[in-house]
Amino acid sequence: MKITEVRVILTCPTRNYLFVKIMTDEGVYGVGEGTLNGSELAVATAIEHAGELLIGQDPMRTEDLWQLVYNWSYWRGGPIFMAALGALDLALWDIKGKVANLPVYQLLGGRARDGVLTYGHAGGGSFREVEDSVRSFQERGYKVIRAQMGGYGGTGMVKHTPSPGRNVPGTSYFHAANYLTETPKMFEHLRVALGDTVELLHDVHEQLAPIETGWLARHLEPYRLFYLEDILPPEHWESFRVVRDASKTSLAIGEIFTSRWDCLRLFQEQLIDFIRIKPIHVGGITEARKIMVFAEPAQIRSAFHGAADIGPIGQASSLHLQLTIPNFGVQEWSDFNAANHERLREVVPNPCHWEDGFARPHEAPGLGMDVNENAAKKYPYRRAFMPIVRRADGTMHRY
Ligand code: MG
C-alpha cells in the first residue's frame, strides 16, 4: 500500500475546522484533524508542505513516518508543526484501523473502561445563575462540571473599563482582586446549595501571578475541587512550586502544550495532578500515548482538552486513546450532536456517542469518522482570532 495524496480540508460550518484525508493506491483512506484556533491557515500550509514527504510511503509505518515528519524540518516542534503532524498521524492510525478492520482503541491495547468520563461547562453572571447552570448539567447526566462566573476568565472579567473611551470591542478586561475574592465565595455557595459529592472544577485561564494563584488554591481547599485548571502560563513551570507548596488543591494544565518536552519537568517533580494535552496538538496519537506513559509513574491522570475549537475527529482520537490508558482522569466535552452543530454534522456526519456523562468512540474500523468534502466546500474559511484580555489601564494581561 502506498500513499498517493494528502488532501487539506479547511472549512467554517460554525467556526473554523481543519481536516485531512490521506489517500492510498488501494482505495483505503484515513481522516485526521489539525484545527488550531486562530492559526488554521498556517497549519494548513504546514500540512500541504509536510504531506509531500508522505507521497509514495507505506501508510502502515506510523512510527517511522512520525519520526520523518518530526525530524525533517530541523526547526522542529511548536504548535503549527505539531498540529500538522497530529493531523497526519491521526489519518495514518485511521488507515491502520481500517486495514486491521478494528477500531483504533483496539490497536492501542483495548478497552480499559466502559466509557470515558466527561465534564461540561457551567456558567452564569451570578452565584445563583452558576448554581442553576450546574444543576442543568447534573440533570443531563454530567458527573463532573466546570463552574465559571462572568466571561472568559471568570469573575475577574468585566465588559467595560473605568476609563471612558478605552473600551475596545472584542476585548475583555481583567480585575485580579475581584476575581480572587469572588471565586471562593462562588464555590462556597455551590457547595452549600449542591452538597459535597458533585465533582466541580474551575479554570483560571492563566490570569494570575504565582503568589495570587497559591492564595486562590489555598482558599479553594475547603470546597474540594476535582482540579484547578491553567493556574499559570505553562512556560513559567518553576512557578508551579509556589502553588504546590501553598495548597493541596489538585492542579491541571497542558492544553497549549505541544510536546513531551513541555510535560517532562512537571511530571518528574509531580507539580501537577492532571495533564490536558490531546492528540491533535502534540503530534497525534503516537506522541500522546507516549506522554501518558511518562505520566503514569508520576501518578498524573489525563484530562484531555476538548473545547469546541477541537473538532469531532480530534475528539474521537482523544476518546480512542483515553479508553485504553490506565491513568485516565476526565475528558472535557463538546457535544457535537447538539442542535447548534447541525452544519458541522454536514461536514463530519457522525460525532462520537455521549450518554449519562460518559462518551464512547465508534466501533467502526479506524477512528470511525469521515469528512464530506463537498459539504466542507459550502462553508469557506473565515479569518478569526482568539479573545484579547487587557487590564483596566489597557495593558495586555500576561505574566
Ligand atoms: Mg483551560
Residues whose N, C-alpha, C, O or C-beta is under 5 A from the ligand:
A	BS01	MG	D203 E229 D230
